[in-house]
Amino acid sequence: MGRKSRRKAKLRAADRLAQRVPAQPVYQAKPMAKPKAIAASVQQAVLPAQVNRYQYVIPELRQIGIIAGALFVILIVLALILH
């Protein structure tokens, strides 16, 4: 008895993926309108999907900034003490 070829199964799976219809975009881009104010244009640029997707970024950037600032202060204090 011969063994089944895994390579043929992979090729069949790749053929099925190639035949799929591309997925529809999650959102439709709207034509750009002239913004009335800067805040309004910024508000239009942020999509609800992006807000949910990157909600953790701002707190992490704040933590990184605090840690980096503390390290710079420590380095400056050490440089003054050791010099």
VMD Tcl script that draws the C-alpha trace (Angstrom):
set ca {
  {0.00 0.00 0.00}
  {1.27 3.39 -0.93}
  {1.26 6.34 1.40}
  {-0.79 9.42 0.69}
  {1.24 12.34 -0.52}
  {1.10 15.39 1.70}
  {2.52 17.48 -1.09}
  {-0.54 16.84 -3.27}
  {-2.81 17.89 -0.41}
  {-0.85 21.12 -0.01}
  {-1.10 21.81 -3.73}
  {-4.86 21.22 -3.68}
  {-5.22 23.57 -0.72}
  {-3.18 26.22 -2.51}
  {-5.38 25.84 -5.61}
  {-8.50 26.32 -3.49}
  {-7.05 29.47 -1.95}
  {-6.13 30.84 -5.36}
  {-9.67 30.30 -6.63}
  {-11.26 32.21 -3.76}
  {-12.78 35.59 -4.45}
  {-10.86 38.34 -2.66}
  {-12.54 39.54 0.52}
  {-14.49 42.77 0.42}
  {-12.89 45.70 2.25}
  {-14.14 46.29 5.78}
  {-15.06 49.88 5.02}
  {-15.58 51.95 1.90}
  {-13.43 55.03 1.48}
  {-15.45 58.22 1.26}
  {-14.46 61.03 -1.08}
  {-12.44 63.65 0.72}
  {-14.37 66.78 1.62}
  {-12.76 70.08 2.47}
  {-12.50 70.11 6.29}
  {-14.04 73.07 8.10}
  {-11.72 72.86 11.08}
  {-8.57 70.99 12.00}
  {-10.32 69.03 14.75}
  {-13.05 67.94 12.32}
  {-10.50 66.68 9.79}
  {-8.65 64.73 12.49}
  {-11.91 63.29 13.71}
  {-12.80 62.11 10.18}
  {-9.41 60.45 9.75}
  {-9.93 58.07 12.69}
  {-12.14 55.14 11.80}
  {-13.99 53.12 14.45}
  {-12.12 49.97 13.45}
  {-8.80 51.72 14.05}
  {-9.87 52.94 17.48}
  {-10.71 49.41 18.61}
  {-7.64 47.94 17.00}
  {-5.08 50.32 18.52}
  {-6.70 51.21 21.84}
  {-3.71 49.94 23.82}
  {-1.07 51.96 21.94}
  {-1.45 55.34 23.66}
  {-1.13 54.01 27.23}
  {1.91 51.94 26.22}
  {3.54 54.94 24.52}
  {2.94 56.97 27.67}
  {4.63 54.29 29.78}
  {7.57 54.10 27.37}
  {7.94 57.90 27.55}
  {7.89 57.92 31.34}
  {10.48 55.14 31.54}
  {12.72 56.81 28.93}
  {12.49 60.15 30.74}
  {13.37 58.54 34.06}
  {16.37 56.79 32.51}
  {17.62 60.06 31.00}
  {17.32 61.80 34.37}
  {19.24 58.96 36.03}
  {21.96 59.15 33.36}
  {22.32 62.92 33.79}
  {22.49 62.63 37.59}
  {25.10 59.86 37.34}
  {27.12 61.87 34.82}
  {27.18 64.87 37.21}
  {28.08 62.72 40.21}
  {30.79 60.70 38.50}
  {32.37 63.58 36.62}
}
mol new
graphics top color blue
foreach p $ca { graphics top sphere $p radius 0.5 }
foreach p [lrange $ca 0 end-1] q [lrange $ca 1 end] { graphics top cylinder $p $q radius 0.2 }
display resetview
